[in-house]
Amino acid sequence: MFRAIADVLRAIGSTLAAVVTLPFRALARLFGGASRAGSSRHRHV
């Protein structure tokens, strides 16, 4: 039973992570492209 709950939580967590990171990746790509044109600083988040 606990394994089933863990599997469900893991599936929800991975889906939630994908949904949450998608807009941040798009924003990072936009701001990264804009800031890359202005400065040569590389920042890893």
Contact map, one row per residue, 1 for C-alpha under 8 A:
111110000000000000000000000000000000000000000
111111000000000000000000000000000000000000000
111111100000000000000000000000000000000000000
111111110000000000000000000000000000000000000
111111111000000000000000000000000000000000000
011111111100000000000000000000000000000000000
001111111110000000000000000000000000000000000
000111111111000000000000000000000000000000000
000011111111100000000000000000000000000000000
000001111111110000000000000000000000000000000
000000111111111000000000000000000000000000000
000000011111111100000000000000000000000000000
000000001111111110000000000000000000000000000
000000000111111111000000000000000000000000000
000000000011111111100000000000000000000000000
000000000001111111110000000000000000000000000
000000000000111111111000000000000000000000000
000000000000011111111100000000000000000000000
000000000000001111111110000000000000000000000
000000000000000111111111000000000000000000000
000000000000000011111111100000000000000000000
000000000000000001111111110000000000000000000
000000000000000000111111111000000000000000000
000000000000000000011111111100000000000000000
000000000000000000001111111110000000000000000
000000000000000000000111111111000000000000000
000000000000000000000011111111110000000000000
000000000000000000000001111111110000000000000
000000000000000000000000111111111000000000000
000000000000000000000000011111111100000000000
000000000000000000000000001111111110000000000
000000000000000000000000001111111111000000000
000000000000000000000000000011111111100000000
000000000000000000000000000001111111110000000
000000000000000000000000000000111111111000000
000000000000000000000000000000011111111110000
000000000000000000000000000000001111111100000
000000000000000000000000000000000111111100000
000000000000000000000000000000000011111110000
000000000000000000000000000000000001111111000
000000000000000000000000000000000001001111100
000000000000000000000000000000000000000111110
000000000000000000000000000000000000000011111
000000000000000000000000000000000000000001111
000000000000000000000000000000000000000000111
